[in-house]
């Protein structure tokens, strides 16, 4: 897989990856993470991804010229995330093409984030994720070498979206 810097022109492809991931989650009865609506029609999500592209923190994974994954690094996107006590690289977004599930795209993008941190002389990489349902996403990051640190909740309408912060030292 080739990993390159993402830009504004990549935002529609990343939104399509998010839409595909949401469709996969819904098909598997896992609506708690991102709900049921497409990201590509959500003005807040479009603005967020446009911001990721504008600040230089968006990375795109391609195979055979096709976008199969995206990574965004920068400041945490949730105000509930406790600030780091040292310099860090924060993974703001990781999404992969669900039709290529299990092919290592996520691992390659995480490895890219680790390399970025190392190149910047940073010894801490953090990420947050959905911690609800059966905890599968938290376990995914643990398999990638991350350790649970803080939990948090985000009020969404009448419920609280459960989140988990995880960290990995280099």
C-alpha positions in Angstrom: 0.0 0.0 0.0 1.2 3.5 -0.8 0.6 6.1 1.9 0.6 9.8 0.8 -0.4 13.1 2.2 -4.1 13.8 1.8 -5.6 17.0 0.6 -9.0 18.7 0.0 -9.6 16.6 -3.1 -9.4 13.4 -1.0 -12.3 14.5 1.4 -15.0 12.8 -0.8 -13.1 9.5 -0.9 -12.6 9.6 2.9 -16.3 10.3 3.4 -17.1 7.3 1.1 -14.9 5.1 3.4 -16.7 6.4 6.4 -20.1 5.8 4.7 -19.0 2.2 3.8 -17.8 1.6 7.4 -21.1 2.9 8.8 -23.0 0.6 6.4 -20.9 -2.3 7.6 -21.5 -1.4 11.2 -25.3 -1.1 10.6 -25.4 -4.5 8.8 -23.7 -6.0 11.8 -26.1 -4.5 14.3 -23.5 -2.1 15.6 -25.2 1.3 15.3 -23.8 2.8 18.6 -20.5 3.8 17.1 -21.6 6.1 14.3 -25.3 5.8 14.0 -27.1 4.9 10.8 -26.8 8.1 8.7 -24.1 8.6 6.0 -21.1 10.9 6.9 -21.1 12.3 3.4 -24.3 14.3 4.1 -23.3 15.5 7.5 -22.1 19.1 7.4 -20.2 18.7 10.7 -18.3 15.6 9.5 -17.5 17.3 6.1 -16.1 20.3 7.9 -14.1 18.1 10.2 -12.5 16.2 7.3 -11.9 19.4 5.4 -10.1 20.7 8.4 -8.0 17.6 8.7 -6.9 18.0 5.1 -6.2 21.7 5.5 -4.0 21.3 8.6 -1.8 18.8 6.9 -2.7 15.9 9.2 -4.6 13.7 6.6 -2.9 10.7 5.2 -4.3 8.5 2.4 -3.7 4.8 1.9 -4.0 3.6 -1.7 -3.8 0.2 -3.4 -3.7 0.1 -7.2 -4.7 3.8 -7.3 -7.8 3.3 -5.2 -8.3 4.9 -1.7 -8.5 2.0 0.8 -7.8 3.8 4.1 -7.3 7.2 5.8 -5.5 8.4 8.8 -5.7 11.8 10.4 -3.3 13.0 13.1 -3.4 16.2 15.1 -5.0 17.5 18.3 -7.7 15.4 19.9 -11.2 16.1 18.4 -13.1 15.6 21.7 -12.9 18.2 24.4 -13.4 15.4 27.0 -9.9 13.9 26.2 -7.5 14.6 29.0 -4.5 16.6 27.7 -1.2 14.8 27.4 1.5 15.6 29.9 4.2 15.3 27.2 4.5 15.8 23.5 2.4 13.4 21.6 1.0 12.4 18.2 -2.7 11.9 18.3 -4.6 9.7 15.9 -7.8 11.6 15.2 -9.2 9.3 12.5 -8.5 5.8 11.2 -10.9 4.3 8.7 -10.4 1.5 6.2 -12.3 0.0 3.3 -14.5 -2.6 4.8 -14.5 -4.7 1.6 -10.7 -5.2 2.3 -11.3 -6.1 6.0 -8.4 -8.1 7.5 -5.9 -7.2 4.8 -3.7 -5.1 7.1 -4.7 -1.6 5.9 -5.3 -0.4 9.5 -2.0 -1.8 10.8 -0.1 -0.1 7.9 -1.7 3.2 8.7 -1.0 2.9 12.4 2.6 2.0 11.6 2.7 5.2 9.5 1.5 7.2 12.5 4.2 5.6 14.7 6.8 6.5 12.1 5.6 10.1 12.0 5.9 10.3 15.8 9.4 8.8 15.7 10.4 11.3 13.0 9.1 14.1 15.2 11.0 12.8 18.2 7.7 12.1 20.0 7.5 9.1 22.4 3.7 9.0 22.9 1.0 8.1 20.4 -2.6 8.3 21.6 -6.0 7.4 20.0 -9.6 7.4 21.2 -12.4 5.1 20.0 -15.9 3.9 20.6 -15.9 1.7 23.7 -19.5 0.5 23.6 -21.1 -2.8 22.5 -18.7 -5.7 23.0 -15.5 -3.5 23.1 -14.2 -4.9 19.8 -12.7 -1.6 18.7 -10.9 -1.2 21.9 -9.5 -4.7 21.6 -8.4 -3.9 18.0 -6.2 -1.1 19.3 -4.9 -3.2 22.1 -3.8 -5.8 19.5 -2.0 -2.9 17.8 0.1 -2.4 21.0 -2.0 0.4 22.6 -2.9 0.3 26.3 -6.2 1.7 27.8 -5.8 4.9 29.7 -8.8 7.2 30.2 -12.5 6.7 29.6 -14.9 9.5 28.6 -18.4 10.1 27.5 -19.9 12.4 24.9 -23.5 13.4 25.2 -25.4 12.6 22.0 -29.1 13.5 22.1 -30.5 11.5 25.0 -27.6 9.1 25.5 -23.9 9.1 26.3 -21.5 7.8 23.6 -18.8 5.8 25.5 -15.2 6.5 24.6 -11.8 5.0 25.4 -8.4 6.7 25.1 -5.5 4.4 24.5 -1.8 5.1 24.4 1.3 3.5 22.9 4.9 4.4 23.9 7.6 4.3 21.3 
